[in-house]
Amino acid sequence: MSNLKMKEAALIYLDRSGGLQKFIDDCKSYNDSKQSYAVYRFNILINPSDITELDAELGNHILHQPLKAAQVFQSVCFTAVKTLSLIGQLQTETQINIVLKLTHLPQLRSYSLDLCEFPLDYASQRFYMMQGIVISMTTVTKYTQGARFLCSDEACPLSKGFQYIRVHVPGATESATVRNDFLCNLCSSSLQEDRKFRVLGDKQIVEIITAKALQAFKGYSNNQPFRFQSLTIFLRDESVGKMNIGSEYKIIGIPTCVKTSQTAVCIEANSIIFCDPKVPSGISNNFKDLLSLTSNSCWKFTAILANIFASQIVPPGTYNLLKLCLLMSLVQTCDRNKELKDCLDILIITSDTLLIDRLLNFSINLVPRGIRNPVSTEIFPTLTRNKYGTGAVSIQAGSALLAKGGICFIGDLASHKKDKLEQLQSVLESRSITVYIPGKKFGNDVNQHMTFPVQCSFWSFVDMDSSSRKNMQKTNTLIGQMDCSLIPANLLETFGLLINCNESSSFYPLLSTVQHTLKKAIDPEGQLYVASKNFTTEDFEKLLAFAKNLNVEFSLEAERMIHGYYLASRRIRTDSISGSKLSASALKYLVSLAEAHARLSLRNKVLKEDALIAALLFETSLTLKYGATVFCVAPSAVFPFELYNEEYLEQRDIYLTQCQQQLQQFIATYGPGTAIFTSDE
């Protein structure tokens, strides 16, 4: 009676939810094909809340005994097929393969599988929800959805028909579905597969890690031990191809135990859900007050941010230009599940690599996807053999794909070999990486190519005092040009910003840095400055999380200034021999810089003041690469004065206003017609 009641509830649910009509439509597709199948597969969408409210026992079966629940729906669907004559070729109930697709699970801890906890439950054969980031995936292979077997004794009544149907169930291996030692229940003769009725499906294997594990890739330790492991997810049929390397998902599935060279816990995926980012809660009161106090200027707020940023690593007032660029790059990261188009790649030339390394490492820890790439690991995807023996190739993410929507800090550029630098150059130009899979090496007849979008910004630095550099003969350079002979010219061009951090100049005083380092060595946890107490690391994390989620749009003045500067700069940096020195992505970088400054200023509109900062930063970078032009920008143009008090901020505003007038004059002189652009321009 209990089973009959659940069947009635299943039928009522299918009718109310629209599942019955979908089932009828699927049956019509099978019937119209006029082909006999060993197995007819149907997906049924299940809302556990609705079905539990309708019938608690059936809801309990779905959540805790999904295989038995599928049998209830199988019986209901078979009765519907026969009653309504939906599929003429169908003979037995076992030919119907029902897959229950859950929309969600109850928000209770008992339904959640935490990848950091031990041990993992894989014996209950029920649904769990888990969340993780994809770190590897295999190529797509085939598996047996279902097969028809016949008794080998022709005199046996079961040597015909569809009495012996084997269907894949969660956790089953290929040999559990198809092998040659099955026996007939009637005469005990061996069963033989009727191969022409074998039904194949697609299969893909991915590995995920919890987002908590990313702290192991940040190059920073808070001295708190933690444990994490990757978890293997089996995707089948319509789930194949729905997960991308580097993205975070919620997966509803059934844990199983798979024995390879060692026992491993795996998940048979049932449903895949994109993870929505957390909505930022806002900024701290201290930053709100600072924003209010600087509201009379479009430049003061970001100047103060750069001045006090990372006071745990360097004294306030040092490396302001670099810190501003780092903050602008950080606000161009993205937590949302959309393509990151506005990358800001930064290459730093310095003689103090230790301090710069610490500063960059501190900065990437302020965003969820800040990844430090150790020299011993790969930046881009690599290939390995799949450990589950499926004949598929496993593609390991690498640091760049793992940093999706964030920052990939690759350390000293000189620590990477020539082939890796060439690969980096290609990625910076195309924002994608193509993985070549040789067929012969991995047991396939056909070579394959897989292309992955690279959606992160790259940070790196070069030691200007390295021994190899000192031994090289310096080439003649133009006014303002930096000797970048250690860096391949083509690679240098692909970085959006080139920044020179030279401590010998007055803008990088050594004494304050030395004092800071000594004090930190004595008291590592001490807060040496008022800025460190008033604007904590957590405050900056909240600020960046809020700023990067702002939707910004360009004002007409800012758009004209950006395009005008680009056209004028392109014109004066073009010669008949080598063509234009501005890369094809120059305009994109300028737009990204202007947007970043507007976001960092917590504004929704990009103003001409933001466009000026973008032009000054970009022109400074161009000058380091190619030398100065008629639009001569001083290396310290963005920070012409040390920011001691309000008076110096006012002087900086006056200076930047003068720079804005010079930029407008430059555009008027060398970029005629910028108000109305030709199609080529």
C-alpha positions as CSV (number, residue, x, y, z in Angstrom):
1,M,0.0,0.0,0.0
2,S,2.9,2.3,0.8
3,N,4.4,1.7,-2.6
4,L,1.1,2.3,-4.3
5,K,0.6,5.6,-2.5
6,M,4.1,6.8,-3.6
7,K,3.3,5.9,-7.2
8,E,0.1,8.0,-7.0
9,A,2.0,10.9,-5.5
10,A,4.7,10.6,-8.2
11,L,2.0,10.7,-10.9
12,I,0.3,13.8,-9.3
13,Y,3.7,15.6,-9.0
14,L,4.5,14.9,-12.7
15,D,1.2,16.2,-13.7
16,R,1.4,19.4,-11.6
17,S,5.0,20.2,-12.4
18,G,4.7,19.7,-16.2
19,G,7.0,16.7,-16.0
20,L,4.3,14.4,-17.5
21,Q,4.0,16.5,-20.6
22,K,7.8,16.6,-21.0
23,F,7.8,12.8,-20.6
24,I,5.2,12.4,-23.3
25,D,7.1,14.7,-25.7
26,D,10.3,12.7,-25.1
27,C,8.4,9.4,-25.7
28,K,7.1,10.9,-29.0
29,S,10.7,11.5,-30.1
30,Y,11.6,7.9,-29.4
31,N,8.5,6.6,-31.1
32,D,9.0,8.7,-34.2
33,S,12.5,7.3,-34.7
34,K,11.0,3.9,-35.4
35,Q,14.1,2.3,-33.9
36,S,14.2,-0.2,-31.1
37,Y,16.4,0.7,-28.1
38,A,17.6,-1.5,-25.3
39,V,17.2,1.5,-22.9
40,Y,15.0,4.6,-23.1
41,R,16.5,7.3,-20.9
42,F,14.4,10.1,-19.3
43,N,15.4,13.0,-17.1
44,I,12.8,14.1,-14.6
45,L,13.3,17.4,-12.8
46,I,12.5,17.1,-9.1
47,N,11.9,19.9,-6.6
48,P,12.4,18.2,-3.2
49,S,10.5,20.8,-1.3
50,D,7.4,20.5,-3.5
51,I,7.4,16.7,-3.6
52,T,8.0,16.4,0.1
53,E,5.0,18.7,0.8
54,L,2.9,16.5,-1.5
55,D,4.1,13.2,0.0
56,A,6.6,13.1,2.8
57,E,7.5,9.4,2.3
58,L,8.3,9.9,-1.4
59,G,10.3,13.0,-0.7
60,N,12.3,11.1,1.9
61,H,13.0,8.3,-0.6
62,I,14.2,10.8,-3.1
63,L,16.6,12.5,-0.7
64,H,17.8,9.4,1.1
65,Q,17.1,6.4,-1.2
66,P,17.3,7.9,-4.7
67,L,17.7,4.5,-6.4
68,K,14.5,3.2,-4.9
69,A,12.7,6.5,-5.7
70,A,13.8,6.1,-9.3
71,Q,12.2,2.7,-9.4
72,V,8.9,4.3,-8.3
73,F,9.0,6.8,-11.2
74,Q,10.1,4.0,-13.5
75,S,7.0,2.0,-12.7
76,V,4.7,5.1,-13.2
77,C,6.4,6.0,-16.5
78,F,6.1,2.4,-17.8
79,T,2.4,2.3,-16.9
80,A,1.9,5.7,-18.7
81,V,3.7,4.4,-21.8
82,K,1.6,1.3,-22.1
83,T,-1.7,3.0,-21.2
84,L,-1.2,5.9,-23.6
85,S,0.6,3.8,-26.2
86,L,3.5,6.2,-26.3
87,I,6.3,3.9,-27.5
88,G,5.4,1.0,-29.6
89,Q,8.8,-0.6,-29.5
90,L,9.0,-0.7,-25.6
91,Q,8.5,-4.2,-24.2
92,T,9.6,-4.3,-20.5
93,E,9.8,-2.0,-17.6
94,T,13.5,-2.5,-17.2
95,Q,14.0,-0.8,-20.5
96,I,13.1,2.5,-18.9
97,N,16.0,4.4,-17.3
98,I,14.8,7.2,-15.0
99,V,17.3,9.9,-13.9
100,L,16.0,12.2,-11.2
101,K,17.5,15.7,-11.5
102,L,17.2,17.6,-8.3
103,T,16.8,21.4,-8.3
104,H,18.3,21.8,-4.8
105,L,18.8,20.1,-1.4
106,P,17.6,21.3,2.0
107,Q,19.8,24.0,3.5
108,L,20.9,21.7,6.4
109,R,24.4,20.7,7.4
110,S,23.6,17.0,7.0
111,Y,23.1,17.5,3.3
112,S,26.4,19.3,2.8
113,L,29.7,17.6,2.1
114,D,32.7,19.7,3.2
115,L,35.8,18.9,1.4
116,C,37.9,20.0,4.4
117,E,36.3,17.5,6.7
118,F,37.3,13.9,7.3
119,P,36.1,11.2,6.8
120,L,33.9,11.8,3.7
121,D,30.7,9.7,3.7
122,Y,30.5,7.5,0.6
123,A,28.5,4.6,2.0
124,S,25.0,6.0,2.3
125,Q,24.3,6.3,-1.4
126,R,22.3,9.5,-1.0
127,F,22.4,13.0,-2.3
128,Y,24.9,15.6,-1.0
129,M,25.7,19.2,-2.0
130,M,29.3,20.1,-2.3
131,Q,31.0,23.3,-3.6
132,G,34.3,23.7,-5.3
133,I,36.6,25.1,-7.9
134,V,37.5,23.0,-11.0
135,I,41.3,22.3,-11.1
136,S,41.4,19.7,-13.8
137,M,39.2,17.9,-16.3
138,T,39.5,15.1,-18.8
139,T,38.6,14.9,-22.5
140,V,35.2,13.4,-23.2
141,T,35.0,9.6,-23.5
142,K,32.1,7.1,-23.9
143,Y,30.5,4.9,-21.3
144,T,27.7,2.3,-21.5
145,Q,24.3,3.7,-20.5
146,G,22.6,0.4,-21.0
147,A,22.9,-3.0,-22.7
148,R,20.8,-5.9,-23.7
149,F,21.8,-9.5,-22.8
150,L,20.3,-12.7,-24.1
151,C,20.6,-16.3,-22.9
152,S,23.2,-18.3,-24.9
153,D,20.9,-21.4,-24.9
154,E,18.5,-20.9,-27.9
155,A,16.0,-23.3,-26.3
156,C,15.6,-21.0,-23.3
157,P,12.7,-18.6,-23.5
158,L,15.0,-15.8,-22.3
159,S,17.1,-16.1,-25.4
160,K,14.8,-13.5,-27.0
161,G,13.1,-10.3,-25.9
162,F,14.3,-7.7,-23.5
163,Q,14.3,-9.5,-20.2
164,Y,18.0,-8.9,-19.3
165,I,18.7,-5.2,-19.4
166,R,21.6,-3.7,-17.5
167,V,21.7,0.0,-16.8
168,H,24.4,2.2,-15.4
169,V,23.7,3.3,-11.8
170,P,25.7,5.9,-9.8
171,G,29.0,4.5,-8.6
172,A,29.1,1.5,-11.0
173,T,32.1,0.9,-13.1
174,E,32.0,-0.1,-16.8
175,S,32.5,-3.8,-15.9
176,A,29.5,-3.7,-13.6
177,T,27.3,-2.9,-16.6
178,V,29.0,-4.9,-19.3
179,R,31.0,-8.1,-18.8
180,N,30.9,-11.8,-19.9
181,D,30.2,-13.7,-16.6
182,F,26.5,-13.0,-16.2
183,L,24.3,-16.2,-15.9
184,C,20.7,-16.8,-16.9
185,N,18.3,-16.9,-13.9
186,L,16.2,-19.6,-15.6
187,C,18.7,-22.1,-17.0
188,S,22.0,-20.9,-15.6
189,S,23.5,-20.6,-19.1
190,S,25.9,-17.8,-19.8
191,L,24.5,-14.5,-21.0
192,Q,25.7,-12.9,-24.2
193,E,25.4,-9.2,-25.0
194,D,23.5,-8.1,-28.1
195,R,26.0,-5.5,-29.1
196,K,23.8,-3.8,-31.7
197,F,21.6,-2.6,-28.8
198,R,24.3,-1.2,-26.6
199,V,23.5,2.5,-25.7
200,L,26.5,4.8,-25.2
201,G,26.7,8.1,-23.4
202,D,29.3,10.8,-22.9
203,K,31.5,10.9,-19.8
204,Q,33.9,13.4,-18.4
205,I,35.9,13.5,-15.1
206,V,36.7,16.7,-13.3
207,E,38.5,17.4,-10.0
208,I,37.5,20.2,-7.6
209,I,38.9,21.8,-4.5
210,T,37.2,23.9,-1.9
211,A,37.7,27.7,-2.2
212,K,39.3,27.6,1.2
213,A,42.2,25.7,-0.3
214,L,43.1,28.7,-2.4
215,Q,45.0,30.1,0.5
216,A,47.6,27.4,-0.2
217,F,48.3,29.1,-3.6
218,K,48.6,32.7,-2.3
219,G,52.1,32.4,-1.0
220,Y,51.1,33.6,2.4
221,S,50.6,31.7,5.7
222,N,48.6,32.8,8.7
223,N,50.2,30.0,10.7
224,Q,46.9,28.2,11.0
225,P,47.2,24.6,9.8
226,F,44.5,23.3,7.5
227,R,43.8,20.2,5.4
228,F,42.2,19.9,2.0
229,Q,41.9,17.3,-0.8
230,S,40.6,17.3,-4.3
231,L,37.4,15.5,-5.0
232,T,36.7,13.7,-8.3
233,I,33.4,14.4,-10.0
234,F,32.0,12.1,-12.7
235,L,29.9,14.0,-15.3
236,R,27.7,12.1,-17.6
237,D,25.6,12.9,-20.7
238,E,23.9,16.3,-20.4
239,S,26.2,17.4,-17.6
240,V,29.3,16.9,-19.8
241,G,30.9,20.2,-20.8
242,K,28.9,22.3,-18.3
243,M,31.9,22.8,-16.0
244,N,35.0,25.0,-16.9
245,I,38.4,24.9,-15.4
246,G,38.8,27.7,-12.8
247,S,35.1,28.2,-12.2
248,E,33.3,27.5,-9.0
249,Y,30.2,25.3,-8.8
250,K,27.7,23.7,-6.5
251,I,27.3,20.1,-7.3
252,I,24.5,17.8,-6.2
253,G,25.6,14.2,-6.4
254,I,26.0,10.8,-4.8
255,P,29.4,9.9,-3.2
256,T,30.8,6.5,-4.2
257,C,34.0,4.6,-3.6
258,V,36.1,3.9,-6.7
259,K,39.1,1.5,-6.5
260,T,42.1,2.3,-8.7
261,S,45.7,2.0,-7.6
262,Q,44.3,3.3,-4.3
263,T,40.7,3.7,-3.0
264,A,39.3,7.1,-3.8
265,V,36.0,8.9,-3.0
266,C,34.2,10.2,-6.1
267,I,30.9,11.9,-6.8
268,E,28.4,10.9,-9.5
269,A,27.1,14.4,-10.4
270,N,23.4,14.8,-10.6
271,S,23.0,18.6,-11.0
272,I,25.5,21.5,-11.5
273,I,24.8,25.0,-10.3
274,F,26.9,28.1,-10.9
275,C,28.0,29.8,-7.6
276,D,26.7,33.3,-7.2
277,P,29.2,35.7,-5.6
278,K,28.5,37.2,-2.2
279,V,27.1,40.7,-2.4
280,P,29.6,43.2,-0.8
281,S,28.4,44.7,2.4
282,G,29.9,48.1,1.8
283,I,33.0,50.0,3.0
284,S,34.2,50.8,6.5
285,N,33.1,54.0,8.3
286,N,36.7,55.4,8.1
287,F,36.7,55.1,4.3
288,K,33.3,56.7,4.2
289,D,34.6,59.6,6.2
290,L,37.7,59.9,4.0
291,L,35.5,59.8,0.9
292,S,33.4,62.6,2.3
293,L,36.4,64.7,3.2
294,T,37.9,64.5,-0.3
295,S,34.6,64.9,-2.2
296,N,35.8,68.3,-3.6
297,S,38.4,66.6,-5.7
298,C,38.4,63.7,-8.2
299,W,42.0,62.8,-7.4
300,K,42.5,63.1,-3.6
301,F,40.7,60.0,-2.5
302,T,42.8,57.6,-4.7
303,A,46.0,59.5,-3.8
304,I,45.4,58.9,-0.1
305,L,44.5,55.3,-0.7
306,A,47.8,54.7,-2.6
307,N,49.7,56.6,0.1
308,I,48.5,54.5,3.0
309,F,48.1,51.2,1.2
310,A,50.1,48.2,2.4
311,S,51.6,50.1,5.4
312,Q,52.3,46.7,6.9
313,I,54.9,46.1,4.1
314,V,56.2,49.5,3.2
315,P,56.1,52.9,4.9
316,P,53.2,55.3,3.9
317,G,54.3,57.6,1.1
318,T,56.7,55.1,-0.6
319,Y,56.0,53.3,-3.9
320,N,52.8,55.4,-4.3
321,L,52.8,55.1,-8.1
322,L,53.2,51.3,-7.9
323,K,50.6,51.0,-5.1
324,L,48.1,53.0,-7.1
325,C,48.5,50.7,-10.1
326,L,48.2,47.6,-8.0
327,L,44.9,48.9,-6.5
328,M,43.6,49.8,-10.0
329,S,44.5,46.3,-11.2
330,L,42.8,44.8,-8.1
331,V,39.5,46.6,-8.7
332,Q,39.4,45.3,-12.3
333,T,39.2,41.7,-11.0
334,C,35.8,40.0,-11.0
335,D,33.9,37.6,-8.7
336,R,31.0,37.3,-11.0
337,N,30.6,34.4,-13.5
338,K,31.2,36.5,-16.5
339,E,34.2,37.0,-18.8
340,L,36.9,39.2,-17.4
341,K,37.7,41.6,-20.3
342,D,39.4,44.5,-18.4
343,C,42.7,43.0,-17.4
344,L,45.5,45.2,-16.2
345,D,48.9,43.4,-16.5
346,I,51.8,45.0,-14.6
347,L,55.6,44.5,-15.1
348,I,57.9,46.2,-12.6
349,I,61.5,47.0,-13.0
350,T,63.2,47.2,-9.6
351,S,66.5,46.8,-7.7
352,D,64.7,45.7,-4.5
353,T,63.1,42.5,-5.5
354,L,62.5,41.3,-2.0
355,L,60.4,44.3,-1.0
356,I,58.5,44.3,-4.3
357,D,57.8,40.6,-3.9
358,R,56.4,41.1,-0.4
359,L,54.3,44.0,-1.6
360,L,52.8,42.1,-4.5
361,N,52.2,39.0,-2.4
362,F,50.4,41.1,0.2
363,S,48.2,42.6,-2.5
364,I,47.1,39.4,-4.1
365,N,45.8,38.2,-0.7
366,L,43.2,41.0,-0.8
367,V,41.1,39.3,-3.5
368,P,39.6,35.8,-3.6
369,R,41.4,34.7,-6.7
370,G,44.9,36.0,-6.1
371,I,47.3,33.2,-7.0
372,R,51.1,33.1,-6.6
373,N,52.8,30.8,-9.1
374,P,55.8,29.1,-7.5
375,V,58.8,28.6,-9.9
376,S,58.4,24.8,-9.6
377,T,54.8,24.8,-10.8
378,E,53.2,25.5,-14.2
379,I,51.6,28.8,-15.2
380,F,49.5,27.2,-17.9
381,P,47.6,23.9,-18.4
382,T,49.5,20.6,-18.6
383,L,48.6,17.1,-19.6
384,T,48.6,13.9,-17.5
385,R,47.2,10.4,-17.9
386,N,43.8,9.9,-16.2
387,K,44.3,7.8,-13.1
388,Y,40.9,6.1,-13.5
389,G,41.9,4.2,-16.6
390,T,39.2,5.6,-18.8
391,G,41.5,6.3,-21.7
392,A,41.0,10.0,-21.3
393,V,43.6,12.7,-20.9
394,S,43.5,14.9,-17.8
395,I,44.2,18.6,-18.2
396,Q,45.6,20.2,-15.1
397,A,44.6,23.9,-14.6
398,G,47.9,25.7,-13.9
399,S,48.0,29.0,-12.0
400,A,46.6,31.2,-14.7
401,L,43.3,29.3,-15.1
402,L,43.0,28.9,-11.4
403,A,43.3,32.7,-11.0
404,K,40.1,33.1,-13.1
405,G,38.7,36.6,-12.5
406,G,41.7,37.6,-10.4
407,I,45.5,38.0,-10.3
408,C,48.2,35.6,-11.3
409,F,51.5,36.7,-9.7
410,I,54.3,34.9,-11.6
411,G,57.3,36.3,-9.6
412,D,60.6,37.2,-11.2
413,L,60.3,37.1,-15.0
414,A,63.9,36.0,-15.3
415,S,63.1,32.8,-13.3
416,H,61.1,31.4,-16.2
417,K,62.6,29.7,-19.2
418,K,62.4,31.0,-22.8
419,D,59.6,28.7,-23.9
420,K,57.4,29.7,-21.0
421,L,58.0,33.4,-21.7
422,E,57.0,32.9,-25.3
423,Q,53.9,31.1,-24.1
424,L,53.2,34.0,-21.8
425,Q,53.5,36.5,-24.6
426,S,51.1,34.5,-26.7
427,V,48.5,34.4,-23.9
428,L,48.9,38.2,-23.2
429,E,48.2,38.9,-26.8
430,S,45.2,36.5,-27.3
431,R,43.9,36.0,-23.8
432,S,43.6,32.3,-24.5
433,I,45.7,29.2,-24.3
434,T,45.5,26.2,-26.7
435,V,46.4,22.8,-25.3
436,Y,47.7,20.3,-27.9
437,I,46.8,16.7,-27.1
438,P,48.9,14.2,-29.2
439,G,46.8,11.2,-30.0
440,K,49.7,8.6,-30.1
441,K,51.1,9.5,-26.8
442,F,47.8,9.1,-25.0
443,G,46.4,6.1,-26.9
444,N,44.1,7.8,-29.3
445,D,44.2,7.8,-33.1
446,V,43.3,11.5,-33.5
447,N,45.2,14.6,-32.3
448,Q,43.1,17.1,-30.4
449,H,43.2,20.8,-29.5
450,M,41.4,22.4,-26.6
451,T,41.4,26.2,-26.1
452,F,40.7,27.9,-22.8
453,P,40.1,31.6,-22.1
454,V,42.7,33.1,-19.7
455,Q,40.7,35.6,-17.6
456,C,43.2,37.1,-15.1
457,S,45.7,39.9,-14.9
458,F,49.4,39.0,-14.7
459,W,51.9,40.6,-12.3
460,S,55.7,40.2,-12.6
461,F,58.9,42.0,-11.9
462,V,62.5,42.1,-13.3
463,D,65.6,42.6,-11.2
464,M,67.5,45.6,-12.8
465,D,70.6,44.7,-10.8
466,S,70.8,41.1,-11.7
467,S,74.3,39.7,-12.5
468,S,73.3,38.8,-16.1
469,R,72.2,42.4,-16.6
470,K,75.4,43.8,-15.2
471,N,77.4,41.7,-17.7
472,M,75.4,42.8,-20.7
473,Q,76.5,45.8,-22.8
474,K,73.8,48.4,-22.5
475,T,72.3,49.7,-25.7
476,N,71.9,53.3,-26.5
477,T,68.6,54.6,-25.2
478,L,66.4,57.6,-25.9
479,I,65.4,60.2,-23.3
480,G,63.3,58.6,-20.6
481,Q,63.7,55.1,-22.1
482,M,64.6,52.3,-19.7
483,D,67.2,49.8,-20.6
484,C,65.0,46.7,-20.8
485,S,67.4,44.5,-22.7
486,L,66.8,41.6,-20.4
487,I,63.2,41.4,-21.4
488,P,62.3,40.1,-24.9
489,A,61.0,43.1,-26.8
490,N,57.7,41.4,-27.9
491,L,56.9,40.3,-24.4
492,L,57.6,43.8,-23.1
493,E,55.1,45.3,-25.5
494,T,52.3,42.9,-24.3
495,F,52.3,44.1,-20.7
496,G,49.9,47.0,-20.3
497,L,51.9,48.8,-17.7
498,L,55.7,49.0,-17.2
499,I,56.6,50.6,-13.9
500,N,60.1,51.6,-12.7
501,C,60.6,51.4,-9.0
502,N,64.1,52.8,-8.4
503,E,64.9,53.4,-4.7
504,S,67.8,55.7,-5.6
505,S,65.4,58.5,-6.6
506,S,63.9,61.0,-4.1
507,F,60.5,59.4,-4.5
508,Y,61.7,56.1,-3.0
509,P,63.7,57.2,0.2
510,L,65.8,54.4,1.5
511,L,65.9,55.6,5.2
512,S,62.2,55.2,5.9
513,T,62.2,51.8,4.3
514,V,65.2,50.6,6.3
515,Q,63.6,51.9,9.5
516,H,60.3,50.1,8.7
517,T,62.1,46.8,8.0
518,L,64.0,46.9,11.2
519,K,60.9,47.8,13.3
520,K,59.0,45.0,11.6
521,A,61.8,42.5,12.4
522,I,61.6,43.4,16.0
523,D,57.8,43.5,16.2
524,P,56.2,41.6,13.2
525,E,52.6,42.0,14.4
526,G,53.0,45.7,15.5
527,Q,51.1,48.5,13.8
528,L,53.8,51.1,13.2
529,Y,51.6,53.9,11.7
530,V,48.3,55.5,12.4
531,A,47.2,54.6,8.9
532,S,47.6,50.9,9.8
533,K,45.2,51.3,12.7
534,N,42.6,53.4,11.0
535,F,42.6,51.5,7.7
536,T,43.1,47.8,8.3
537,T,43.7,45.1,5.8
538,E,40.1,44.0,6.3
539,D,39.0,47.5,5.4
540,F,40.9,47.4,2.2
541,E,39.4,44.0,1.4
542,K,35.9,45.4,1.8
543,L,36.8,48.5,-0.2
544,L,38.1,46.4,-3.2
545,A,35.2,44.0,-3.0
546,F,32.8,46.9,-3.2
547,A,34.6,48.9,-5.8
548,K,35.1,46.1,-8.3
549,N,31.4,45.3,-8.4
550,L,30.5,48.9,-9.4
551,N,29.1,49.2,-12.9
552,V,30.7,52.2,-14.5
553,E,30.0,54.0,-17.7
554,F,32.0,56.6,-19.7
555,S,31.0,60.3,-19.8
556,L,31.3,61.8,-23.3
557,E,34.2,64.0,-22.2
558,A,36.2,61.1,-20.9
559,E,35.5,59.0,-24.0
560,R,36.7,61.8,-26.3
561,M,39.8,62.3,-24.2
562,I,40.7,58.6,-24.2
563,H,40.2,58.3,-27.9
564,G,41.8,61.6,-28.7
565,Y,44.9,60.7,-26.7
566,Y,45.1,57.3,-28.3
567,L,44.9,58.6,-31.8
568,A,47.4,61.4,-31.1
569,S,49.9,59.1,-29.4
570,R,49.6,56.5,-32.1
571,R,50.3,59.2,-34.7
572,I,53.5,60.5,-33.1
573,R,54.8,57.0,-32.3
574,T,54.4,55.8,-35.9
575,D,57.2,55.7,-38.4
576,S,57.4,54.4,-42.0
577,I,59.9,51.6,-41.1
578,S,58.5,49.9,-38.0
579,G,54.9,51.2,-38.1
580,S,53.1,52.1,-34.9
581,K,54.6,51.3,-31.6
582,L,51.2,51.2,-29.9
583,S,49.9,47.6,-29.8
584,A,46.4,46.7,-30.9
585,S,45.4,46.4,-27.2
586,A,46.5,49.9,-26.3
587,L,43.1,51.5,-26.5
588,K,41.6,48.6,-24.4
589,Y,44.3,49.2,-21.7
590,L,43.5,53.0,-21.6
591,V,39.8,52.3,-21.2
592,S,40.5,49.8,-18.5
593,L,42.8,52.2,-16.6
594,A,40.2,54.9,-16.7
595,E,37.5,52.5,-15.5
596,A,39.7,51.3,-12.7
597,H,40.4,54.8,-11.4
598,A,36.7,55.6,-11.4
599,R,35.9,52.4,-9.5
600,L,38.7,53.0,-7.0
601,S,37.2,56.5,-6.6
602,L,33.9,54.7,-5.9
603,R,32.1,56.4,-8.8
604,N,29.8,55.0,-11.4
605,K,30.8,57.4,-14.1
606,V,34.2,57.7,-15.7
607,L,35.1,61.4,-15.8
608,K,37.8,63.3,-17.7
609,E,39.9,63.3,-14.5
610,D,40.0,59.5,-14.6
611,A,40.9,59.7,-18.3
612,L,43.8,62.0,-17.4
613,I,45.2,59.5,-14.8
614,A,44.9,56.7,-17.4
615,A,46.7,58.8,-20.0
616,L,49.5,59.8,-17.6
617,L,50.1,56.2,-16.4
618,F,50.1,54.9,-20.0
619,E,52.3,57.6,-21.3
620,T,54.8,56.9,-18.4
621,S,54.9,53.3,-19.4
622,L,55.3,54.1,-23.1
623,T,58.2,56.5,-22.2
624,L,60.0,53.7,-20.3
625,K,59.6,51.4,-23.3
626,Y,60.3,53.7,-26.3
627,G,61.5,57.1,-24.9
628,A,59.8,60.5,-24.5
629,T,57.8,62.3,-27.2
630,V,56.3,65.8,-27.6
631,F,53.8,64.9,-24.9
632,C,56.6,64.8,-22.3
633,V,55.4,63.3,-19.1
634,A,57.6,63.3,-16.0
635,P,58.2,59.9,-14.3
636,S,56.6,61.4,-11.2
637,A,53.6,63.0,-13.0
638,V,50.9,61.2,-11.1
639,F,52.6,61.8,-7.7
640,P,54.7,65.0,-8.2
641,F,54.9,65.7,-4.4
642,E,55.2,63.7,-1.3
643,L,51.8,63.6,0.4
644,Y,52.4,65.0,3.9
645,N,49.2,67.0,4.4
646,E,46.3,68.7,2.8
647,E,48.5,71.4,1.3
648,Y,50.4,68.9,-0.8
649,L,47.2,67.3,-2.0
650,E,46.1,70.8,-3.2
651,Q,49.4,71.3,-5.0
652,R,49.0,67.9,-6.6
653,D,45.5,68.9,-7.8
654,I,46.8,72.1,-9.3
655,Y,49.6,70.2,-11.0
656,L,47.3,67.6,-12.5
657,T,44.9,70.3,-13.7
658,Q,47.9,71.8,-15.6
659,C,48.6,68.3,-17.0
660,Q,45.0,68.0,-18.1
661,Q,45.4,71.3,-20.1
662,Q,48.6,70.0,-21.7
663,L,46.9,66.7,-22.6
664,Q,44.0,68.7,-24.3
665,Q,46.5,70.8,-26.2
666,F,48.3,67.6,-27.3
667,I,45.1,66.1,-28.5
668,A,44.1,69.3,-30.3
669,T,47.5,69.5,-32.1
670,Y,48.2,65.8,-33.0
671,G,44.7,64.3,-33.0
672,P,42.5,66.4,-35.3
673,G,39.1,65.2,-35.9
674,T,38.8,63.2,-32.7
675,A,35.3,64.4,-32.0
676,I,34.1,62.5,-35.0
677,F,36.0,59.3,-35.8
678,T,36.4,57.6,-39.1
679,S,35.7,53.8,-39.2
680,D,39.4,53.0,-39.4
681,E,40.2,55.1,-36.3
